[in-house]
Amino acid sequence: MGWAGCVVLPITKHRDAVAGPQSQTLRSSAPPTQHLLFTISRNEKKIDKRSRKLVDYDGQRHNMQSLEGGGGKKRDETKMQKVKEQLQMAKRTYDTLNSELHDDLPALHHSRILFFVNNLQTLFSAEQVFHSETSKVFAELEAIIDKLAMDTQKQSYSPRKITSSPTANNINAGSPGSPSSAGATTDNLPPGVLYKVKATYRYNREDVDELSFEVGDIIRVVTYEDPEEQEEGWLMGVKETTGEKGMFPANFTRPL
């Protein structure tokens, strides 16, 4: 019989719808963001360079003024010409940087508005899709959980827990002579009893068709009435002291 959880699989169809637009939006917004950051960094370096060139230009201008003043000394035309060339070069460098910044900074200032509008609108749109698809997934999961709870109450779905112990040997159900009954005595047994086992661990049943026992209890292993109900790692048995019958984990016992 199928159970409600089997319809969880179609939910995976929402995975791309949930994560796809968000991931694609983040990937598409990365290049414009990187370009904006690169432009800002480049202009910051250019501003720093302009400040240094302004200092150079101002220093050359003071040198020129000192030579032109002379203080009554004879002017050195060669030195004057060299200082004049250095002054002109410093001025050209400063003017070039200053002109570029006068063009770049206003353009950067205005472009930031369009950048934020476009990217934020795209991000908000993707976020809206994300929350919409997520709500659909939550609604489907809630319906599945409700259906599973109803099936459990009706006992149309009964989960089986395979209990194991790290120190116990695994014993699988089987017929006498099979590896599961290795070492067990099959002589002088009542009709229908395959072999006997002794409980090495305490076990409290978790379902109505299971068998509880204490350490040291002797259990007679019998065949399942319906072979299709047989589960790996579980045996069907009857407790000798009480005659109770039920399934129990084989690795909580050892064969006698």
Rosetta blueprint (number, residue, H / E / L):
1 M L
2 G L
3 W L
4 A H
5 G H
6 C H
7 V H
8 V H
9 L H
10 P H
11 I H
12 T H
13 K H
14 H H
15 R H
16 D H
17 A H
18 V H
19 A H
20 G H
21 P H
22 Q H
23 S H
24 Q H
25 T H
26 L H
27 R H
28 S H
29 S H
30 A H
31 P H
32 P H
33 T H
34 Q H
35 H H
36 L H
37 L H
38 F H
39 T H
40 I H
41 S H
42 R H
43 N H
44 E H
45 K H
46 K H
47 I H
48 D H
49 K H
50 R H
51 S H
52 R H
53 K H
54 L H
55 V H
56 D H
57 Y H
58 D H
59 G H
60 Q H
61 R H
62 H H
63 N H
64 M H
65 Q H
66 S H
67 L H
68 E H
69 G H
70 G H
71 G H
72 G H
73 K L
74 K L
75 R L
76 D L
77 E H
78 T H
79 K H
80 M H
81 Q H
82 K H
83 V H
84 K H
85 E H
86 Q H
87 L H
88 Q H
89 M H
90 A H
91 K H
92 R H
93 T H
94 Y H
95 D H
96 T H
97 L H
98 N H
99 S H
100 E H
101 L H
102 H H
103 D H
104 D H
105 L H
106 P H
107 A H
108 L H
109 H H
110 H H
111 S H
112 R H
113 I H
114 L H
115 F H
116 F H
117 V H
118 N H
119 N H
120 L H
121 Q H
122 T H
123 L H
124 F H
125 S H
126 A H
127 E H
128 Q H
129 V H
130 F H
131 H H
132 S H
133 E H
134 T H
135 S H
136 K H
137 V H
138 F H
139 A H
140 E H
141 L H
142 E H
143 A H
144 I H
145 I H
146 D H
147 K H
148 L H
149 A H
150 M H
151 D H
152 T H
153 Q H
154 K L
155 Q L
156 S L
157 Y L
158 S L
159 P L
160 R L
161 K L
162 I L
163 T L
164 S L
165 S L
166 P L
167 T L
168 A L
169 N L
170 N L
171 I L
172 N L
173 A L
174 G L
175 S L
176 P L
177 G L
178 S L
179 P H
180 S H
181 S H
182 A L
183 G L
184 A L
185 T L
186 T L
187 D L
188 N L
189 L L
190 P L
191 P L
192 G L
193 V E
194 L E
195 Y E
196 K E
197 V E
198 K E
199 A E
200 T L
201 Y L
202 R L
203 Y E
204 N L
205 R L
206 E L
207 D L
208 V L
209 D L
210 E E
211 L L
212 S L
213 F E
214 E L
215 V L
216 G L
217 D L
218 I E
219 I E
220 R E
221 V E
222 V E
223 T L
224 Y L
225 E L
226 D L
227 P H
228 E H
229 E H
230 Q L
231 E L
232 E L
233 G L
234 W E
235 L E
236 M E
237 G E
238 V E
239 K E
240 E L
241 T L
242 T L
243 G L
244 E L
245 K E
246 G E
247 M E
248 F E
249 P E
250 A H
251 N H
252 F H
253 T E
254 R E
255 P E
256 L L
